[in-house]
């Protein structure tokens, strides 16, 4: 994921879509490089947060009532 500047002087974030393996672009809607870099960093943080959230959700085991009752020897 990186910044590019098109001929219209607008900065875009260019990345490769993992599903289709195609290059994609998102407009930063600015001609200011500093503002475009801030936009890029915010996208990177959002992606990192989603990945962390996904990993955390996958690592938690799903506990059912039956499992709990058997594990803690609870009589019906």
N, CA, C and O atoms as CSV, one atom per row, in Angstrom:
chain,resi,resn,atom,element,x,y,z
A,1,UNK,N,N,0.852,-1.152,0.000
A,1,UNK,CA,C,0.000,0.000,0.000
A,1,UNK,C,C,0.911,1.231,0.000
A,1,UNK,O,O,1.804,1.361,0.837
A,2,UNK,N,N,0.665,2.120,-0.947
A,2,UNK,CA,C,1.526,3.288,-1.083
A,2,UNK,C,C,0.775,4.410,-1.775
A,2,UNK,O,O,-0.305,4.203,-2.328
A,3,UNK,N,N,1.359,5.605,-1.737
A,3,UNK,CA,C,0.765,6.775,-2.385
A,3,UNK,C,C,1.280,6.926,-3.802
A,3,UNK,O,O,2.448,6.662,-4.088
A,4,UNK,N,N,0.396,7.351,-4.677
A,4,UNK,CA,C,0.803,7.745,-6.030
A,4,UNK,C,C,0.150,9.090,-6.325
A,4,UNK,O,O,-0.865,9.448,-5.728
A,5,UNK,N,N,0.742,9.818,-7.244
A,5,UNK,CA,C,0.191,11.106,-7.656
A,5,UNK,C,C,-0.159,11.009,-9.130
A,5,UNK,O,O,0.707,10.753,-9.966
A,6,UNK,N,N,-1.426,11.213,-9.446
A,6,UNK,CA,C,-1.884,11.132,-10.830
A,6,UNK,C,C,-1.629,12.460,-11.545
A,6,UNK,O,O,-1.228,13.445,-10.923
A,7,UNK,N,N,-1.861,12.473,-12.828
A,7,UNK,CA,C,-1.599,13.671,-13.633
A,7,UNK,C,C,-2.492,14.847,-13.227
A,7,UNK,O,O,-2.164,15.998,-13.515
A,8,UNK,N,N,-3.620,14.567,-12.559
A,8,UNK,CA,C,-4.497,15.653,-12.108
A,8,UNK,C,C,-4.034,16.233,-10.763
A,8,UNK,O,O,-4.727,17.057,-10.166
A,9,UNK,N,N,-2.859,15.794,-10.295
A,9,UNK,CA,C,-2.209,16.247,-9.060
A,9,UNK,C,C,-2.876,15.748,-7.784
A,9,UNK,O,O,-2.491,16.166,-6.693
A,10,UNK,N,N,-3.856,14.872,-7.892
A,10,UNK,CA,C,-4.511,14.289,-6.720
A,10,UNK,C,C,-3.737,13.039,-6.310
A,10,UNK,O,O,-3.316,12.250,-7.156
A,11,UNK,N,N,-3.554,12.870,-5.002
A,11,UNK,CA,C,-2.881,11.671,-4.488
A,11,UNK,C,C,-3.888,10.538,-4.319
A,11,UNK,O,O,-5.040,10.753,-3.942
A,12,UNK,N,N,-3.423,9.334,-4.609
A,12,UNK,CA,C,-4.225,8.125,-4.467
A,12,UNK,C,C,-3.450,7.107,-3.648
A,12,UNK,O,O,-2.219,7.076,-3.676
A,13,UNK,N,N,-4.180,6.276,-2.920
A,13,UNK,CA,C,-3.583,5.141,-2.240
A,13,UNK,C,C,-3.760,3.958,-3.185
A,13,UNK,O,O,-4.878,3.622,-3.574
A,14,UNK,N,N,-2.649,3.336,-3.548
A,14,UNK,CA,C,-2.715,2.178,-4.445
A,14,UNK,C,C,-2.335,0.923,-3.656
A,14,UNK,O,O,-1.373,0.918,-2.889
A,15,UNK,N,N,-3.114,-0.137,-3.863
A,15,UNK,CA,C,-2.855,-1.394,-3.171
A,15,UNK,C,C,-3.286,-2.557,-4.056
A,15,UNK,O,O,-3.969,-2.361,-5.061
A,16,UNK,N,N,-2.889,-3.750,-3.684
A,16,UNK,CA,C,-3.277,-4.947,-4.425
A,16,UNK,C,C,-4.355,-5.671,-3.644
A,16,UNK,O,O,-4.171,-6.012,-2.476
A,17,UNK,N,N,-5.481,-5.901,-4.301
A,17,UNK,CA,C,-6.583,-6.633,-3.685
A,17,UNK,C,C,-6.168,-8.093,-3.549
A,17,UNK,O,O,-5.812,-8.736,-4.536
A,18,UNK,N,N,-6.212,-8.616,-2.320
A,18,UNK,CA,C,-5.763,-9.987,-2.071
A,18,UNK,C,C,-6.665,-11.027,-2.719
A,18,UNK,O,O,-6.200,-12.110,-3.074
A,19,UNK,N,N,-7.942,-10.715,-2.877
A,19,UNK,CA,C,-8.881,-11.677,-3.459
A,19,UNK,C,C,-8.731,-11.802,-4.968
A,19,UNK,O,O,-8.748,-12.907,-5.510
A,20,UNK,N,N,-8.584,-10.671,-5.642
A,20,UNK,CA,C,-8.533,-10.681,-7.113
A,20,UNK,C,C,-7.124,-10.501,-7.659
A,20,UNK,O,O,-6.884,-10.692,-8.851
A,21,UNK,N,N,-6.189,-10.130,-6.779
A,21,UNK,CA,C,-4.800,-9.873,-7.171
A,21,UNK,C,C,-4.688,-8.734,-8.191
A,21,UNK,O,O,-3.773,-8.712,-9.014
A,22,UNK,N,N,-5.629,-7.793,-8.125
A,22,UNK,CA,C,-5.615,-6.639,-9.012
A,22,UNK,C,C,-5.256,-5.386,-8.224
A,22,UNK,O,O,-5.530,-5.284,-7.029
A,23,UNK,N,N,-4.634,-4.433,-8.921
A,23,UNK,CA,C,-4.310,-3.154,-8.296
A,23,UNK,C,C,-5.588,-2.334,-8.168
A,23,UNK,O,O,-6.405,-2.279,-9.087
A,24,UNK,N,N,-5.741,-1.701,-7.012
A,24,UNK,CA,C,-6.902,-0.855,-6.756
A,24,UNK,C,C,-6.397,0.488,-6.256
A,24,UNK,O,O,-5.288,0.594,-5.731
A,25,UNK,N,N,-7.230,1.520,-6.428
A,25,UNK,CA,C,-6.864,2.865,-5.987
A,25,UNK,C,C,-8.002,3.493,-5.211
A,25,UNK,O,O,-9.178,3.320,-5.532
A,26,UNK,N,N,-7.617,4.230,-4.175
A,26,UNK,CA,C,-8.568,5.010,-3.392
A,26,UNK,C,C,-8.094,6.454,-3.430
A,26,UNK,O,O,-6.938,6.737,-3.117
A,27,UNK,N,N,-8.969,7.361,-3.808
A,27,UNK,CA,C,-8.601,8.770,-3.856
A,27,UNK,C,C,-8.480,9.337,-2.452
A,27,UNK,O,O,-9.312,9.067,-1.585
A,28,UNK,N,N,-7.424,10.133,-2.235
A,28,UNK,CA,C,-7.280,10.836,-0.962
A,28,UNK,C,C,-8.045,12.155,-1.018
A,28,UNK,O,O,-8.271,12.796,0.008
A,29,UNK,N,N,-8.438,12.550,-2.221
A,29,UNK,CA,C,-9.163,13.796,-2.484
A,29,UNK,C,C,-8.378,15.036,-2.099
A,29,UNK,O,O,-8.948,16.062,-1.727
A,30,UNK,N,N,-7.054,14.923,-2.196
A,30,UNK,CA,C,-6.230,16.082,-1.864
A,30,UNK,C,C,-5.012,16.157,-2.778
A,30,UNK,O,O,-4.539,15.148,-3.300
A,31,UNK,N,N,-4.527,17.362,-2.952
A,31,UNK,CA,C,-3.296,17.590,-3.707
A,31,UNK,C,C,-2.121,17.805,-2.749
A,31,UNK,O,O,-0.978,17.947,-3.184
A,32,UNK,N,N,-2.404,17.829,-1.465
A,32,UNK,CA,C,-1.406,18.069,-0.440
A,32,UNK,C,C,-0.807,16.731,0.004
A,32,UNK,O,O,-1.527,15.844,0.462
A,33,UNK,N,N,0.511,16.595,-0.135
A,33,UNK,CA,C,1.170,15.328,0.175
A,33,UNK,C,C,1.059,14.973,1.658
A,33,UNK,O,O,0.832,13.811,1.997
A,34,UNK,N,N,1.216,15.944,2.534
A,34,UNK,CA,C,1.122,15.675,3.974
A,34,UNK,C,C,-0.263,15.148,4.353
A,34,UNK,O,O,-0.381,14.205,5.134
A,35,UNK,N,N,-1.292,15.752,3.804
A,35,UNK,CA,C,-2.655,15.308,4.074
A,35,UNK,C,C,-2.882,13.900,3.502
A,35,UNK,O,O,-3.568,13.081,4.114
A,36,UNK,N,N,-2.309,13.630,2.341
A,36,UNK,CA,C,-2.436,12.308,1.729
A,36,UNK,C,C,-1.741,11.247,2.574
A,36,UNK,O,O,-2.241,10.130,2.703
A,37,UNK,N,N,-0.580,11.595,3.155
A,37,UNK,CA,C,0.144,10.660,4.017
A,37,UNK,C,C,-0.655,10.355,5.288
A,37,UNK,O,O,-0.656,9.222,5.770
A,38,UNK,N,N,-1.326,11.364,5.822
A,38,UNK,CA,C,-2.179,11.152,6.997
A,38,UNK,C,C,-3.327,10.214,6.632
A,38,UNK,O,O,-3.668,9.323,7.410
A,39,UNK,N,N,-3.918,10.407,5.468
A,39,UNK,CA,C,-4.993,9.544,4.982
A,39,UNK,C,C,-4.496,8.103,4.849
A,39,UNK,O,O,-5.174,7.168,5.275
A,40,UNK,N,N,-3.324,7.929,4.264
A,40,UNK,CA,C,-2.732,6.597,4.099
A,40,UNK,C,C,-2.519,5.927,5.453
A,40,UNK,O,O,-2.837,4.750,5.626
A,41,UNK,N,N,-1.987,6.671,6.401
A,41,UNK,CA,C,-1.745,6.113,7.739
A,41,UNK,C,C,-3.047,5.709,8.411
A,41,UNK,O,O,-3.099,4.686,9.093
A,42,UNK,N,N,-4.100,6.499,8.226
A,42,UNK,CA,C,-5.388,6.148,8.830
A,42,UNK,C,C,-5.948,4.858,8.231
A,42,UNK,O,O,-6.558,4.060,8.943
A,43,UNK,N,N,-5.746,4.651,6.941
A,43,UNK,CA,C,-6.188,3.400,6.301
A,43,UNK,C,C,-5.381,2.225,6.844
A,43,UNK,O,O,-5.939,1.164,7.122
A,44,UNK,N,N,-4.081,2.409,6.995
A,44,UNK,CA,C,-3.240,1.329,7.547
A,44,UNK,C,C,-3.678,0.959,8.960
A,44,UNK,O,O,-3.714,-0.220,9.312
A,45,UNK,N,N,-4.005,1.951,9.760
A,45,UNK,CA,C,-4.457,1.679,11.135
A,45,UNK,C,C,-5.779,0.931,11.136
A,45,UNK,O,O,-5.971,0.016,11.937
A,46,UNK,N,N,-6.693,1.307,10.250
A,46,UNK,CA,C,-7.983,0.625,10.175
A,46,UNK,C,C,-7.790,-0.837,9.797
A,46,UNK,O,O,-8.442,-1.719,10.355
A,47,UNK,N,N,-6.901,-1.089,8.857
A,47,UNK,CA,C,-6.640,-2.462,8.424
A,47,UNK,C,C,-6.005,-3.253,9.562
A,47,UNK,O,O,-6.390,-4.396,9.809
A,48,UNK,N,N,-5.047,-2.666,10.251
A,48,UNK,CA,C,-4.402,-3.335,11.377
A,48,UNK,C,C,-5.416,-3.666,12.456
A,48,UNK,O,O,-5.392,-4.761,13.016
A,49,UNK,N,N,-6.312,-2.725,12.754
A,49,UNK,CA,C,-7.320,-2.949,13.768
A,49,UNK,C,C,-8.244,-4.094,13.372
A,49,UNK,O,O,-8.595,-4.928,14.206
A,50,UNK,N,N,-8.639,-4.135,12.102
A,50,UNK,CA,C,-9.506,-5.222,11.633
A,50,UNK,C,C,-8.799,-6.564,11.738
A,50,UNK,O,O,-9.413,-7.556,12.132
A,51,UNK,N,N,-7.513,-6.610,11.390
A,51,UNK,CA,C,-6.759,-7.868,11.473
A,51,UNK,C,C,-6.623,-8.317,12.917
A,51,UNK,O,O,-6.773,-9.503,13.210
A,52,UNK,N,N,-6.343,-7.394,13.819
A,52,UNK,CA,C,-6.214,-7.739,15.234
A,52,UNK,C,C,-7.554,-8.237,15.760
A,52,UNK,O,O,-7.608,-9.226,16.491
A,53,UNK,N,N,-8.619,-7.564,15.395
A,53,UNK,CA,C,-9.953,-7.959,15.844
A,53,UNK,C,C,-10.299,-9.349,15.328
A,53,UNK,O,O,-10.853,-10.163,16.068
A,54,UNK,N,N,-9.981,-9.629,14.075
A,54,UNK,CA,C,-10.253,-10.936,13.482
A,54,UNK,C,C,-9.462,-12.024,14.198
A,54,UNK,O,O,-10.012,-13.084,14.495
A,55,UNK,N,N,-8.200,-11.787,14.477
A,55,UNK,CA,C,-7.366,-12.770,15.168
A,55,UNK,C,C,-7.915,-13.027,16.568
A,55,UNK,O,O,-7.990,-14.176,17.004
A,56,UNK,N,N,-8.295,-11.972,17.269
A,56,UNK,CA,C,-8.845,-12.133,18.616
A,56,UNK,C,C,-10.136,-12.931,18.608
A,56,UNK,O,O,-10.361,-13.750,19.499
A,57,UNK,N,N,-10.971,-12.710,17.631
A,57,UNK,CA,C,-12.226,-13.443,17.548
A,57,UNK,C,C,-11.982,-14.914,17.238
A,57,UNK,O,O,-12.698,-15.776,17.746
A,58,UNK,N,N,-10.987,-15.212,16.416
A,58,UNK,CA,C,-10.705,-16.584,16.047
A,58,UNK,C,C,-10.051,-17.344,17.191
A,58,UNK,O,O,-10.224,-18.559,17.287
A,59,UNK,N,N,-9.317,-16.679,18.050
A,59,UNK,CA,C,-8.576,-17.370,19.090
A,59,UNK,C,C,-9.436,-17.735,20.301
A,59,UNK,O,O,-9.039,-18.571,21.113
A,60,UNK,N,N,-10.600,-17.122,20.424
A,60,UNK,CA,C,-11.473,-17.437,21.546
A,60,UNK,C,C,-12.294,-18.688,21.247
A,60,UNK,O,O,-12.964,-18.759,20.217
A,61,UNK,N,N,-12.246,-19.673,22.141
A,61,UNK,CA,C,-13.075,-20.857,21.913
A,61,UNK,C,C,-14.539,-20.539,22.197
A,61,UNK,O,O,-14.858,-19.702,23.042
A,62,UNK,N,N,-15.401,-21.208,21.489
A,62,UNK,CA,C,-16.816,-21.013,21.706
A,62,UNK,C,C,-17.252,-21.985,22.793
A,62,UNK,O,O,-17.040,-23.192,22.672
A,63,UNK,N,N,-17.854,-21.471,23.841
A,63,UNK,CA,C,-18.259,-22.312,24.966
A,63,UNK,C,C,-19.782,-22.425,24.971
A,63,UNK,O,O,-20.501,-21.427,25.007
A,64,UNK,N,N,-20.238,-23.649,24.935
A,64,UNK,CA,C,-21.674,-23.890,24.981
A,64,UNK,C,C,-22.090,-24.186,26.420
A,64,UNK,O,O,-21.247,-24.441,27.279
A,65,UNK,N,N,-23.366,-24.149,26.666
A,65,UNK,CA,C,-23.879,-24.445,27.999
A,65,UNK,C,C,-23.538,-25.876,28.377
A,65,UNK,O,O,-23.133,-26.132,29.511
A,66,UNK,N,N,-23.692,-26.807,27.458
A,66,UNK,CA,C,-23.384,-28.210,27.739
A,66,UNK,C,C,-21.915,-28.386,28.110
A,66,UNK,O,O,-21.591,-29.116,29.047
A,67,UNK,N,N,-21.038,-27.726,27.387
A,67,UNK,CA,C,-19.612,-27.803,27.694
A,67,UNK,C,C,-19.347,-27.278,29.108
A,67,UNK,O,O,-18.608,-27.891,29.879
A,68,UNK,N,N,-19.948,-26.155,29.432
A,68,UNK,CA,C,-19.762,-25.559,30.750
A,68,UNK,C,C,-20.239,-26.510,31.848
A,68,UNK,O,O,-19.540,-26.710,32.841
A,69,UNK,N,N,-21.418,-27.092,31.674
A,69,UNK,CA,C,-21.962,-28.009,32.677
A,69,UNK,C,C,-21.065,-29.210,32.887
A,69,UNK,O,O,-20.846,-29.634,34.022
A,70,UNK,N,N,-20.539,-29.767,31.796
A,70,UNK,CA,C,-19.654,-30.924,31.911
A,70,UNK,C,C,-18.306,-30.526,32.529
A,70,UNK,O,O,-17.773,-31.252,33.369
A,71,UNK,N,N,-17.764,-29.399,32.124
A,71,UNK,CA,C,-16.459,-28.961,32.590
A,71,UNK,C,C,-16.450,-28.684,34.097
A,71,UNK,O,O,-15.490,-29.010,34.796
A,72,UNK,N,N,-17.520,-28.087,34.574
A,72,UNK,CA,C,-17.575,-27.704,35.979
A,72,UNK,C,C,-18.438,-28.641,36.824
A,72,UNK,O,O,-18.822,-28.308,37.945
A,73,UNK,N,N,-18.732,-29.802,36.275
A,73,UNK,CA,C,-19.474,-30.854,36.996
A,73,UNK,C,C,-20.736,-30.334,37.660
A,73,UNK,O,O,-20.985,-30.586,38.839
A,74,UNK,N,N,-21.515,-29.615,36.899
A,74,UNK,CA,C,-22.778,-29.075,37.416
A,74,UNK,C,C,-23.861,-30.119,37.178
A,74,UNK,O,O,-24.039,-30.593,36.055
A,75,UNK,N,N,-24.583,-30.476,38.234
A,75,UNK,CA,C,-25.663,-31.439,38.094
A,75,UNK,C,C,-26.906,-30.743,37.605
A,75,UNK,O,O,-27.181,-29.597,37.962
A,76,UNK,N,N,-27.647,-31.443,36.789
A,76,UNK,CA,C,-28.890,-30.867,36.243
A,76,UNK,C,C,-29.949,-30.692,37.276
A,76,UNK,O,O,-31.042,-30.220,36.966
